[in-house]
Amino acid sequence: MAVLEVGLEAWDLVRAAQDQVHQEGMLVLGDRGQSKAHPLLSVIRDQRAQFLAALKALRLDVGAEEKRGPGSPTQWELAQKRMGR
């Protein structure tokens, strides 16, 4: 339950930060008048990663099998293949 809670809190932060960036724009003025990336963009990136890590920890990362790279199959994959799944 704690992992789920952390994941959902991360998603809430992503949505709030996205709303603010949508209102203010992706670029803001720096202290010397130069344009720079909105500081909340890094929050969005980090919290989105936290959310995806929570999904993975809960084994809800749909499509993860499709993204596997080359290498030997895991013991789980071998057992699933033997069972015909």
N, CA, C and O atoms as CSV, one atom per row, in Angstrom:
chain,resi,resn,atom,element,x,y,z
A,1,MET,N,N,0.822,-1.192,0.000
A,1,MET,CA,C,0.000,0.000,0.000
A,1,MET,C,C,0.869,1.260,0.000
A,1,MET,O,O,0.512,2.267,-0.611
A,2,ALA,N,N,2.001,1.198,0.683
A,2,ALA,CA,C,2.878,2.371,0.751
A,2,ALA,C,C,3.439,2.708,-0.626
A,2,ALA,O,O,3.547,3.880,-0.986
A,3,VAL,N,N,3.791,1.690,-1.387
A,3,VAL,CA,C,4.327,1.916,-2.741
A,3,VAL,C,C,3.260,2.554,-3.617
A,3,VAL,O,O,3.543,3.483,-4.373
A,4,LEU,N,N,2.039,2.057,-3.516
A,4,LEU,CA,C,0.937,2.630,-4.277
A,4,LEU,C,C,0.712,4.089,-3.888
A,4,LEU,O,O,0.505,4.940,-4.754
A,5,GLU,N,N,0.752,4.373,-2.611
A,5,GLU,CA,C,0.551,5.750,-2.136
A,5,GLU,C,C,1.640,6.683,-2.664
A,5,GLU,O,O,1.348,7.787,-3.125
A,6,VAL,N,N,2.880,6.241,-2.596
A,6,VAL,CA,C,3.985,7.059,-3.104
A,6,VAL,C,C,3.836,7.299,-4.606
A,6,VAL,O,O,4.057,8.408,-5.091
A,7,GLY,N,N,3.462,6.258,-5.327
A,7,GLY,CA,C,3.269,6.391,-6.772
A,7,GLY,C,C,2.166,7.376,-7.111
A,7,GLY,O,O,2.321,8.194,-8.019
A,8,LEU,N,N,1.057,7.305,-6.394
A,8,LEU,CA,C,-0.056,8.219,-6.667
A,8,LEU,C,C,0.270,9.653,-6.263
A,8,LEU,O,O,-0.151,10.598,-6.931
A,9,GLU,N,N,1.012,9.818,-5.180
A,9,GLU,CA,C,1.455,11.170,-4.798
A,9,GLU,C,C,2.367,11.753,-5.870
A,9,GLU,O,O,2.275,12.936,-6.197
A,10,ALA,N,N,3.241,10.925,-6.411
A,10,ALA,CA,C,4.133,11.381,-7.483
A,10,ALA,C,C,3.316,11.816,-8.698
A,10,ALA,O,O,3.613,12.840,-9.314
A,11,TRP,N,N,2.292,11.044,-9.041
A,11,TRP,CA,C,1.453,11.388,-10.189
A,11,TRP,C,C,0.708,12.705,-9.935
A,11,TRP,O,O,0.573,13.524,-10.844
A,12,ASP,N,N,0.225,12.908,-8.705
A,12,ASP,CA,C,-0.440,14.175,-8.359
A,12,ASP,C,C,0.512,15.356,-8.548
A,12,ASP,O,O,0.112,16.405,-9.054
A,13,LEU,N,N,1.764,15.184,-8.143
A,13,LEU,CA,C,2.755,16.248,-8.314
A,13,LEU,C,C,3.039,16.511,-9.785
A,13,LEU,O,O,3.209,17.660,-10.191
A,14,VAL,N,N,3.090,15.455,-10.582
A,14,VAL,CA,C,3.289,15.620,-12.028
A,14,VAL,C,C,2.166,16.458,-12.609
A,14,VAL,O,O,2.422,17.406,-13.351
A,15,ARG,N,N,0.933,16.125,-12.283
A,15,ARG,CA,C,-0.213,16.852,-12.835
A,15,ARG,C,C,-0.219,18.313,-12.403
A,15,ARG,O,O,-0.474,19.200,-13.217
A,16,ALA,N,N,0.065,18.572,-11.109
A,16,ALA,CA,C,0.088,19.949,-10.615
A,16,ALA,C,C,1.191,20.754,-11.298
A,16,ALA,O,O,0.978,21.899,-11.695
A,17,ALA,N,N,2.363,20.149,-11.429
A,17,ALA,CA,C,3.484,20.837,-12.082
A,17,ALA,C,C,3.183,21.080,-13.557
A,17,ALA,O,O,3.517,22.137,-14.091
A,18,GLN,N,N,2.557,20.110,-14.217
A,18,GLN,CA,C,2.199,20.280,-15.629
A,18,GLN,C,C,1.205,21.429,-15.797
A,18,GLN,O,O,1.320,22.218,-16.735
A,19,ASP,N,N,0.246,21.523,-14.907
A,19,ASP,CA,C,-0.732,22.617,-14.979
A,19,ASP,C,C,-0.043,23.973,-14.853
A,19,ASP,O,O,-0.345,24.904,-15.599
A,20,GLN,N,N,0.885,24.075,-13.900
A,20,GLN,CA,C,1.582,25.347,-13.700
A,20,GLN,C,C,2.471,25.688,-14.890
A,20,GLN,O,O,2.512,26.841,-15.320
A,21,VAL,N,N,3.174,24.709,-15.422
A,21,VAL,CA,C,4.026,24.951,-16.588
A,21,VAL,C,C,3.160,25.340,-17.786
A,21,VAL,O,O,3.547,26.188,-18.589
A,22,HIS,N,N,1.991,24.719,-17.900
A,22,HIS,CA,C,1.085,25.070,-18.996
A,22,HIS,C,C,0.659,26.536,-18.898
A,22,HIS,O,O,0.539,27.215,-19.918
A,23,GLN,N,N,0.432,27.022,-17.688
A,23,GLN,CA,C,0.031,28.417,-17.483
A,23,GLN,C,C,1.185,29.388,-17.703
A,23,GLN,O,O,1.001,30.450,-18.299
A,24,GLU,N,N,2.369,29.028,-17.226
A,24,GLU,CA,C,3.502,29.950,-17.225
A,24,GLU,C,C,4.421,29.795,-18.439
A,24,GLU,O,O,5.207,30.696,-18.734
A,25,GLY,N,N,4.332,28.683,-19.134
A,25,GLY,CA,C,5.205,28.436,-20.272
A,25,GLY,C,C,6.413,27.621,-19.870
A,25,GLY,O,O,6.768,27.538,-18.694
A,26,MET,N,N,7.046,27.012,-20.883
A,26,MET,CA,C,8.189,26.136,-20.613
A,26,MET,C,C,9.477,26.906,-20.369
A,26,MET,O,O,10.440,26.358,-19.833
A,27,LEU,N,N,9.497,28.175,-20.760
A,27,LEU,CA,C,10.667,29.014,-20.528
A,27,LEU,C,C,10.315,30.129,-19.554
A,27,LEU,O,O,9.222,30.693,-19.610
A,28,VAL,N,N,11.243,30.440,-18.665
A,28,VAL,CA,C,11.094,31.553,-17.725
A,28,VAL,C,C,12.345,32.413,-17.818
A,28,VAL,O,O,13.368,31.986,-18.353
A,29,LEU,N,N,12.252,33.613,-17.298
A,29,LEU,CA,C,13.420,34.492,-17.288
A,29,LEU,C,C,14.287,34.177,-16.085
A,29,LEU,O,O,13.794,34.035,-14.966
A,30,GLY,N,N,15.583,34.071,-16.328
A,30,GLY,CA,C,16.530,33.838,-15.256
A,30,GLY,C,C,16.839,35.127,-14.521
A,30,GLY,O,O,16.286,36.174,-14.855
A,31,ASP,N,N,17.707,35.070,-13.532
A,31,ASP,CA,C,18.026,36.247,-12.721
A,31,ASP,C,C,18.783,37.319,-13.510
A,31,ASP,O,O,18.829,38.473,-13.084
A,32,ARG,N,N,19.367,36.964,-14.634
A,32,ARG,CA,C,20.084,37.944,-15.460
A,32,ARG,C,C,19.326,38.271,-16.742
A,32,ARG,O,O,19.886,38.854,-17.671
A,33,GLY,N,N,18.047,37.893,-16.787
A,33,GLY,CA,C,17.222,38.227,-17.926
A,33,GLY,C,C,17.264,37.235,-19.078
A,33,GLY,O,O,16.597,37.442,-20.092
A,34,GLN,N,N,18.022,36.180,-18.945
A,34,GLN,CA,C,18.104,35.177,-20.006
A,34,GLN,C,C,16.951,34.173,-19.865
A,34,GLN,O,O,16.416,33.968,-18.775
A,35,SER,N,N,16.590,33.565,-20.975
A,35,SER,CA,C,15.560,32.524,-20.943
A,35,SER,C,C,16.178,31.225,-20.453
A,35,SER,O,O,17.309,30.883,-20.800
A,36,LYS,N,N,15.412,30.509,-19.636
A,36,LYS,CA,C,15.869,29.201,-19.176
A,36,LYS,C,C,14.654,28.301,-18.999
A,36,LYS,O,O,13.519,28.774,-18.936
A,37,ALA,N,N,14.905,27.009,-18.921
A,37,ALA,CA,C,13.824,26.039,-18.759
A,37,ALA,C,C,13.124,26.273,-17.425
A,37,ALA,O,O,13.757,26.609,-16.424
A,38,HIS,N,N,11.825,26.092,-17.433
A,38,HIS,CA,C,11.039,26.243,-16.210
A,38,HIS,C,C,11.551,25.249,-15.173
A,38,HIS,O,O,11.754,24.079,-15.501
A,39,PRO,N,N,11.765,25.679,-13.936
A,39,PRO,CA,C,12.281,24.770,-12.898
A,39,PRO,C,C,11.382,23.560,-12.636
A,39,PRO,O,O,11.865,22.516,-12.199
A,40,LEU,N,N,10.087,23.690,-12.899
A,40,LEU,CA,C,9.191,22.567,-12.650
A,40,LEU,C,C,9.338,21.446,-13.679
A,40,LEU,O,O,8.823,20.348,-13.466
A,41,LEU,N,N,10.031,21.704,-14.790
A,41,LEU,CA,C,10.241,20.636,-15.774
A,41,LEU,C,C,11.051,19.491,-15.174
A,41,LEU,O,O,10.803,18.323,-15.474
A,42,SER,N,N,12.020,19.830,-14.325
A,42,SER,CA,C,12.797,18.766,-13.677
A,42,SER,C,C,11.953,18.034,-12.633
A,42,SER,O,O,12.143,16.837,-12.415
A,43,VAL,N,N,11.030,18.737,-11.989
A,43,VAL,CA,C,10.125,18.086,-11.047
A,43,VAL,C,C,9.239,17.088,-11.796
A,43,VAL,O,O,9.029,15.964,-11.339
A,44,ILE,N,N,8.725,17.512,-12.948
A,44,ILE,CA,C,7.883,16.628,-13.759
A,44,ILE,C,C,8.663,15.371,-14.145
A,44,ILE,O,O,8.157,14.257,-14.014
A,45,ARG,N,N,9.889,15.554,-14.618
A,45,ARG,CA,C,10.720,14.412,-15.023
A,45,ARG,C,C,10.962,13.454,-13.849
A,45,ARG,O,O,10.792,12.242,-13.979
A,46,ASP,N,N,11.358,14.011,-12.714
A,46,ASP,CA,C,11.698,13.172,-11.563
A,46,ASP,C,C,10.478,12.453,-10.989
A,46,ASP,O,O,10.553,11.274,-10.644
A,47,GLN,N,N,9.355,13.166,-10.890
A,47,GLN,CA,C,8.162,12.552,-10.328
A,47,GLN,C,C,7.548,11.524,-11.276
A,47,GLN,O,O,6.966,10.536,-10.830
A,48,ARG,N,N,7.677,11.754,-12.572
A,48,ARG,CA,C,7.201,10.776,-13.547
A,48,ARG,C,C,8.029,9.488,-13.414
A,48,ARG,O,O,7.485,8.386,-13.485
A,49,ALA,N,N,9.330,9.635,-13.224
A,49,ALA,CA,C,10.192,8.456,-13.015
A,49,ALA,C,C,9.809,7.732,-11.726
A,49,ALA,O,O,9.804,6.502,-11.678
A,50,GLN,N,N,9.487,8.497,-10.683
A,50,GLN,CA,C,9.062,7.905,-9.410
A,50,GLN,C,C,7.761,7.125,-9.589
A,50,GLN,O,O,7.610,6.025,-9.058
A,51,PHE,N,N,6.835,7.699,-10.335
A,51,PHE,CA,C,5.565,7.035,-10.606
A,51,PHE,C,C,5.778,5.725,-11.366
A,51,PHE,O,O,5.202,4.694,-11.021
A,52,LEU,N,N,6.615,5.782,-12.407
A,52,LEU,CA,C,6.879,4.574,-13.195
A,52,LEU,C,C,7.610,3.516,-12.371
A,52,LEU,O,O,7.386,2.320,-12.558
A,53,ALA,N,N,8.481,3.949,-11.463
A,53,ALA,CA,C,9.169,3.000,-10.585
A,53,ALA,C,C,8.168,2.324,-9.643
A,53,ALA,O,O,8.296,1.135,-9.348
A,54,ALA,N,N,7.185,3.073,-9.176
A,54,ALA,CA,C,6.153,2.484,-8.317
A,54,ALA,C,C,5.331,1.464,-9.101
A,54,ALA,O,O,5.018,0.392,-8.584
A,55,LEU,N,N,4.981,1.791,-10.346
A,55,LEU,CA,C,4.242,0.840,-11.174
A,55,LEU,C,C,5.050,-0.442,-11.365
A,55,LEU,O,O,4.510,-1.547,-11.300
A,56,LYS,N,N,6.341,-0.278,-11.599
A,56,LYS,CA,C,7.194,-1.443,-11.795
A,56,LYS,C,C,7.281,-2.272,-10.512
A,56,LYS,O,O,7.237,-3.501,-10.563
A,57,ALA,N,N,7.404,-1.608,-9.370
A,57,ALA,CA,C,7.483,-2.316,-8.100
A,57,ALA,C,C,6.191,-3.080,-7.814
A,57,ALA,O,O,6.213,-4.134,-7.178
A,58,LEU,N,N,5.082,-2.548,-8.283
A,58,LEU,CA,C,3.790,-3.216,-8.110
A,58,LEU,C,C,3.500,-4.210,-9.233
A,58,LEU,O,O,2.437,-4.831,-9.271
A,59,ARG,N,N,4.459,-4.350,-10.141
A,59,ARG,CA,C,4.343,-5.248,-11.303
A,59,ARG,C,C,3.173,-4.856,-12.194
A,59,ARG,O,O,2.457,-5.711,-12.716
A,60,LEU,N,N,2.992,-3.559,-12.357
A,60,LEU,CA,C,1.930,-3.026,-13.209
A,60,LEU,C,C,2.502,-2.351,-14.446
A,60,LEU,O,O,1.784,-1.640,-15.150
A,61,ASP,N,N,3.785,-2.563,-14.719
A,61,ASP,CA,C,4.433,-1.915,-15.858
A,61,ASP,C,C,4.082,-2.664,-17.143
A,61,ASP,O,O,4.838,-3.508,-17.623
A,62,VAL,N,N,2.935,-2.334,-17.670
A,62,VAL,CA,C,2.410,-2.977,-18.875
A,62,VAL,C,C,3.348,-2.722,-20.042
A,62,VAL,O,O,3.794,-1.595,-20.255
A,63,GLY,N,N,3.646,-3.767,-20.794
A,63,GLY,CA,C,4.490,-3.633,-21.967
A,63,GLY,C,C,5.973,-3.733,-21.670
A,63,GLY,O,O,6.783,-3.569,-22.582
A,64,ALA,N,N,6.356,-3.991,-20.445
A,64,ALA,CA,C,7.778,-4.071,-20.113
A,64,ALA,C,C,8.446,-5.234,-20.838
A,64,ALA,O,O,9.621,-5.159,-21.196
A,65,GLU,N,N,7.689,-6.310,-21.052
A,65,GLU,CA,C,8.263,-7.469,-21.738
A,65,GLU,C,C,8.651,-7.119,-23.166
A,65,GLU,O,O,9.632,-7.642,-23.695
A,66,GLU,N,N,7.880,-6.234,-23.789
A,66,GLU,CA,C,8.142,-5.869,-25.171
A,66,GLU,C,C,9.427,-5.058,-25.306
A,66,GLU,O,O,10.020,-5.024,-26.383
A,67,LYS,N,N,9.859,-4.415,-24.246
A,67,LYS,CA,C,11.020,-3.536,-24.301
A,67,LYS,C,C,12.313,-4.244,-23.904
A,67,LYS,O,O,13.379,-3.629,-23.908
A,68,ARG,N,N,12.229,-5.520,-23.562
A,68,ARG,CA,C,13.421,-6.241,-23.149
A,68,ARG,C,C,14.435,-6.278,-24.269
A,68,ARG,O,O,14.096,-6.465,-25.438
A,69,GLY,N,N,15.658,-6.100,-23.895
A,69,GLY,CA,C,16.735,-6.161,-24.858
A,69,GLY,C,C,17.217,-7.586,-25.048
A,69,GLY,O,O,16.593,-8.526,-24.557
A,70,PRO,N,N,18.319,-7.753,-25.756
A,70,PRO,CA,C,18.864,-9.093,-25.974
A,70,PRO,C,C,19.423,-9.667,-24.681
A,70,PRO,O,O,19.768,-8.936,-23.752
A,71,GLY,N,N,19.501,-10.959,-24.644
A,71,GLY,CA,C,20.056,-11.627,-23.483
A,71,GLY,C,C,19.312,-12.911,-23.194
A,71,GLY,O,O,18.349,-13.256,-23.879
A,72,SER,N,N,19.761,-13.604,-22.188
A,72,SER,CA,C,19.145,-14.869,-21.819
A,72,SER,C,C,17.791,-14.622,-21.175
A,72,SER,O,O,17.613,-13.622,-20.479
A,73,PRO,N,N,16.826,-15.524,-21.398
A,73,PRO,CA,C,15.529,-15.369,-20.740
A,73,PRO,C,C,15.667,-15.604,-19.239
A,73,PRO,O,O,16.543,-16.348,-18.797
A,74,THR,N,N,14.805,-14.973,-18.469
A,74,THR,CA,C,14.814,-15.162,-17.025
A,74,THR,C,C,14.205,-16.509,-16.684
A,74,THR,O,O,13.566,-17.141,-17.525
A,75,GLN,N,N,14.400,-16.942,-15.460
A,75,GLN,CA,C,13.806,-18.201,-15.006
A,75,GLN,C,C,12.283,-18.140,-15.110
A,75,GLN,O,O,11.642,-19.135,-15.450
A,76,TRP,N,N,11.713,-16.997,-14.824
A,76,TRP,CA,C,10.266,-16.812,-14.917
A,76,TRP,C,C,9.797,-17.016,-16.366
A,76,TRP,O,O,8.797,-17.692,-16.609
A,77,GLU,N,N,10.512,-16.439,-17.305
A,77,GLU,CA,C,10.138,-16.573,-18.713
A,77,GLU,C,C,10.251,-18.031,-19.170
A,77,GLU,O,O,9.402,-18.518,-19.916
A,78,LEU,N,N,11.283,-18.711,-18.729
A,78,LEU,CA,C,11.440,-20.114,-19.090
A,78,LEU,C,C,10.300,-20.957,-18.518
A,78,LEU,O,O,9.779,-21.837,-19.204
A,79,ALA,N,N,9.911,-20.696,-17.275
A,79,ALA,CA,C,8.816,-21.442,-16.650
A,79,ALA,C,C,7.506,-21.158,-17.373
A,79,ALA,O,O,6.715,-22.075,-17.593
A,80,GLN,N,N,7.262,-19.909,-17.747
A,80,GLN,CA,C,6.042,-19.557,-18.466
A,80,GLN,C,C,5.987,-20.257,-19.814
A,80,GLN,O,O,4.926,-20.712,-20.242
A,81,LYS,N,N,7.128,-20.343,-20.478
A,81,LYS,CA,C,7.177,-20.998,-21.777
A,81,LYS,C,C,6.878,-22.488,-21.648
A,81,LYS,O,O,6.178,-23.061,-22.483
A,82,ARG,N,N,7.417,-23.121,-20.588
A,82,ARG,CA,C,7.160,-24.543,-20.358
A,82,ARG,C,C,5.682,-24.807,-20.072
A,82,ARG,O,O,5.149,-25.856,-20.434
A,83,MET,N,N,5.027,-23.843,-19.418
A,83,MET,CA,C,3.606,-24.008,-19.071
A,83,MET,C,C,2.707,-23.613,-20.242
A,83,MET,O,O,1.484,-23.722,-20.144
A,84,GLY,N,N,3.293,-23.160,-21.336
A,84,GLY,CA,C,2.502,-22.838,-22.510
A,84,GLY,C,C,1.830,-21.479,-22.472
A,84,GLY,O,O,0.825,-21.274,-23.153
A,85,ARG,N,N,2.344,-20.570,-21.713
A,85,ARG,CA,C,1.750,-19.220,-21.618
A,85,ARG,C,C,2.498,-18.236,-22.450
A,85,ARG,O,O,2.138,-17.060,-22.487
